[in-house]
């Protein structure tokens, strides 16, 4: 049995992708409304930071078709 969060996380990351999705969904369903807002705020803060980086030219965008192609390739290589 894992002894701490780091160990638990490492163990969870060794699960196959499909099982990680089930685990993530199960955990998310246990988050109450108060904490759910904190998650949403954290996601929004990250999205705003990334948008700002893009606008300032710190990162470059790529066409959606290219992004989806890369994702499909990565998923194919995991199988």
Secondary structure, 3 states (H helix, E strand, C coil): CCCCHHHHHHHHHCCCHHHHHHHHHHHHHCCCHHHHHHHHHHHHHHHHHHHHHHHCCCCCCCCHHHHHHHHHHHHHHHC
